[in-house]
């Protein structure tokens, strides 16, 4: 079974490590952080390496038996990927939002890379897709809202180094790939409106970081994404309006800082105002489901282009939004 090197030991890294620790029949997990220390209280491990090369040499790791899981800020993605290429490591998982081109994959055709899209592996998302397929729903509109109070984290520069992370680069990538997956169309999108507002707290101003909204049209479906990072009303919600007076409302599970469930998930499907399906979710470990699939895939030593196609599709949509 392949070994795993987790690069970046902040919140994303701790969530990934937590998922790996639940898995059976996996290789060893190694920890890399450029600082050489663990600042996250949720990671219980003493040995930390300052580079992928250091972890590989110290432990005699074989490049073809290693998966590198990149959990660093977006501006460091390419630095770590290039380190993997130099180390001849082919299997890579990278956090969102990752943008790549066909030309990159053509040049690095041996590189087997997957971007994290964990909400596709949510039981709630799966139930939404099942219903849409069963009823052959024609979708008219999708509205998503992933908002939270990120004030403390943003004031401590979590998720960015020298460059402030835009609002569009934090929660909205989840919303983009989720809506795109539900619509299941490769047709061109048309951006109708987009805005980002500054984060302003106690004299600190982070440009384009506080609030974001995108309105676009894709295959005759109106899509609205919204994310407020300065609100106490935390929510991860999607609303889908279909023909035949059908509507779908899904609220994903919410957690506190110690990963205790703060709010259960819920799916409500209505016909007009009459509820036809109502389901509550007390467990929905989409991170585990996602990484477990990725890990088993890498160990099969096969190349499934659906993951690369997901990156290319996300890149196409996200580039139009972020530029």
Rosetta blueprint (number, residue, H / E / L):
1 X L
2 X L
3 X E
4 X E
5 X E
6 X E
7 X E
8 X L
9 X L
10 X L
11 X H
12 X H
13 X H
14 X H
15 X H
16 X H
17 X H
18 X H
19 X H
20 X H
21 X H
22 X H
23 X L
24 X L
25 X L
26 X L
27 X L
28 X L
29 X E
30 X E
31 X E
32 X E
33 X L
34 X L
35 X L
36 X L
37 X L
38 X L
39 X L
40 X L
41 X L
42 X L
43 X L
44 X L
45 X L
46 X L
47 X L
48 X L
49 X E
50 X L
51 X L
52 X H
53 X H
54 X H
55 X H
56 X H
57 X H
58 X H
59 X L
60 X L
61 X L
62 X L
63 X H
64 X H
65 X H
66 X E
67 X E
68 X E
69 X E
70 X E
71 X L
72 X L
73 X L
74 X H
75 X H
76 X H
77 X H
78 X H
79 X H
80 X H
81 X H
82 X H
83 X H
84 X H
85 X H
86 X H
87 X L
88 X L
89 X L
90 X L
91 X E
92 X E
93 X E
94 X E
95 X L
96 X L
97 X L
98 X L
99 X L
100 X L
101 X L
102 X H
103 X H
104 X H
105 X H
106 X H
107 X H
108 X L
109 X L
110 X L
111 X L
112 X E
113 X E
114 X E
115 X E
116 X L
117 X L
118 X H
119 X H
120 X H
121 X H
122 X L
123 X H
124 X H
125 X H
126 X H
127 X H
128 X H
129 X H
130 X H
131 X H
132 X H
133 X H
134 X H
135 X H
136 X L
137 X L
138 X L
139 X E
140 X E
141 X E
142 X E
143 X E
144 X E
145 X E
146 X E
147 X E
148 X E
149 X E
150 X L
151 X H
152 X H
153 X H
154 X H
155 X H
156 X L
157 X L
158 X L
159 X L
160 X L
161 X L
162 X L
163 X L
164 X L
165 X L
166 X L
167 X H
168 X H
169 X H
170 X L
171 X L
172 X H
173 X H
174 X H
175 X H
176 X H
177 X H
178 X H
179 X H
180 X H
181 X H
182 X H
183 X H
184 X L
185 X L
186 X L
187 X L
188 X L
189 X E
190 X E
191 X E
192 X E
193 X E
194 X E
195 X E
196 X E
197 X E
198 X E
199 X E
200 X E
201 X E
202 X L
203 X L
204 X E
205 X E
206 X E
207 X E
208 X E
209 X E
210 X E
211 X E
212 X E
213 X E
214 X E
215 X E
216 X E
217 X E
218 X E
219 X L
220 X L
221 X E
222 X E
223 X E
224 X E
225 X E
226 X E
227 X E
228 X E
229 X L
230 X E
231 X E
232 X E
233 X E
234 X E
235 X E
236 X E
237 X E
238 X E
239 X E
240 X E
241 X E
242 X E
243 X L
244 X L
245 X L
246 X E
247 X E
248 X E
249 X E
250 X E
251 X E
252 X L
253 X L
254 X E
255 X E
256 X L
257 X L
258 X L
259 X L
260 X L
261 X E
262 X E
263 X E
264 X L
265 X E
266 X E
267 X E
268 X E
269 X E
270 X E
271 X E
272 X L
273 X L
274 X E
275 X E
276 X E
277 X E
278 X E
279 X E
280 X E
281 X E
282 X L
283 X L
284 X L
285 X L
286 X H
287 X H
288 X H
289 X H
290 X H
291 X H
292 X H
293 X H
294 X H
295 X H
296 X H
297 X H
298 X H
299 X H
300 X L
301 X L
302 X L
303 X L
304 X L
305 X H
306 X H
307 X H
308 X H
309 X H
310 X H
311 X H
312 X H
313 X H
314 X H
315 X H
316 X H
317 X H
318 X H
319 X H
320 X H
321 X H
322 X H
323 X L
